[in-house]
Amino acid sequence: MNKSVKYTAGAIINSYAIVFFSQNKVLGVLLLLVSFLNPIAGATGLGCVLLSIALVSIMGYDKESIRIGFYSFNPLLLGIGFGTFYAVNAAFFAWIIIACIIATMLSVTLAVSLSKKGLPLLSLPFVITFWLLLLAVNSIYHMGLEQRHSAVLNEINNLGEGSAYIPRGY
């Protein structure tokens, strides 16, 4: 197997495993497979991991941090969340690329800033990016994203009126 392919495959698997604070390859593969129980969320999560790894590799960041998935697990969480709640359309792809880049850059920036103070990174870049996206998408300006039918959204939006959540356009 080519050395760069093996390195990238290891970085992808470790990105999944590090979500549970592990470097176990079997756990990483299992989480990768389980993420595809929702095919859109799985594909979006994997796409974000690949984009994140490519971005930090091109920018020349620490290869060991890339290999263990330190910079790419937050974009993974973002991709899975984004693929779960939004319908795929043209705006979806533009938003996910922008969001993935933001989450990756926040991961790098906050990792450096927080490590100087001895604090862990955890999922702070994911939370910041996802909430910024929710604010932007649900603002008064319609940004092209359509929310998917979701039992979670039905529960959140059900105010006892007996009406189910129906996204715009349905």
N, C-alpha and C positions, 0 to 999 in steps of 0.2 A: 504494500500500500504506500502511496506517495506520502512523504513526510508532512507536507502542508495539509493534505486531506485528513490524515490521522490527527494532526493538531487541531484542525477545525472541528472534526467530529467529536473529539474529546472536549473541546470548549463548549460545544452545543450541549452535550450530555451533562457536563458539569454545571451549565447554566440552569438546568432543570433540577439537579440534585441540590444545589446550593440554596434553593428556596426552602428546603428543610434542613439547612445548616449542615450539609453532608457533602462528601466528595465520592460517595459510593456510585459507581458506574451503573450497577444494576438498578438502583433506585432512580437514577437519572433517566435510564431507558424506559422504565415503567411509567414514570411521570410524563415523559414524552408521548408514549403510546396512549395513556389515559387522557391527555389533553385533546386527543383527536376523537374522543367520544362526542364532542361537539366539533365537527370538522372545520367549520369556519374559525372558531376560536383557536383550535389547534394549529391551523395553517397560519393564522395571523400571528400567534405567539412565536412559531418557528421562524416566520419571515422577519419578525422584529429582532429575534436573536441573531439571525444571519446578518441583517443590516447593521446591528450594533457591533458585532464582531468585526465586520468589514471596516466600519467607521473607525473604531479604536485601533485596528491594525494599521490602516492607512496613515493615521495620525501619529503612529509610533509609540503608543503607550506600552507599559510594562507587559512583556509577553507572558509572564507567569500569572499576573492578575487576569489577563485575557483568558488564559488556559483554564483557570479555576472557575471562570464564569462570573467574576466579581463585577465587571462592568455591564454584563448582559442579562442578569436575572431581573432587574427592574424593567427593562424593555419587554422581557418575556411576560411578566405580570400585566404590563400595560396592553400588550397584544392580545392576551387571553381575555382580559376585561373588555377591551374594545370590540373584539370579535363576538363576544357574548351579547353585548347590548345594542350594537348597531347593525343595520342591514347593509349588505354589500351594494355599493353603487359607485359612481365615479368619484364623488366627494370622499367616500370612505377611504379609498387608496391614497388620496392626497393628504387627508388628515392623519392617517396612520403613519405615513412616512415622516411627516413633520413631528408628530408626537413621539415617534421612536427616536428621532434625532435629539429632541429636547430631553427625553428621559436618559439617553446615553450621555449627553453632555452634562446633565445634572448629576448623574452617577459619578462621572469623573471629577467634576468640580467639588461636589460635596464629600467625596471620598478623601480628597486632599485636605479640604478644610476641616472636616471632622476628625481625621486621623491626627492632626496636629494637637487637638484637644483630648485625644484618647477616646473619642466617641465612635460607636459603630455606625455604618451607613444604613443598614437594614433596608426598609422599603420606602424611605422618604422620597426619593426621586419619582417612584411610581405614584405615590399619593399626590404629590405636588402636580405632576403632569396630568394625571387623570382628572383631578378636580379643576385644573385650569381648562381642560378640554370640555368638561361638563358645563362650566360657566360660559365658555365661548359658544358651544353648540346650542345651548338652551337660552341664549340671549335674545334680544328683540330682533336681531338680524338672523334670518334663517340661513345657516351655513351649509346646507345641502345634505347633512346627515339625517337619516331616518332611523328612529328607534325600532328595534325588532319587537315582535310580540313576546312578552316575557311574563312568567308567573310572578317573578319578583316585582316587576313594575306594576302588575295588577295589584299586588298587596300594598305597595307603597302609595299608589294613587287611588285606591279604593277607600273612600271616605264614608262608607256606610250608605251610599246612595244606590247601591245595587248595580252600578254600571261598571263594566270591565274597561280596562285600559285599551284603547285602540289608537295606534300611532297615526300621525298625519298621513293622508293619502289613502286611507282605507275606508 
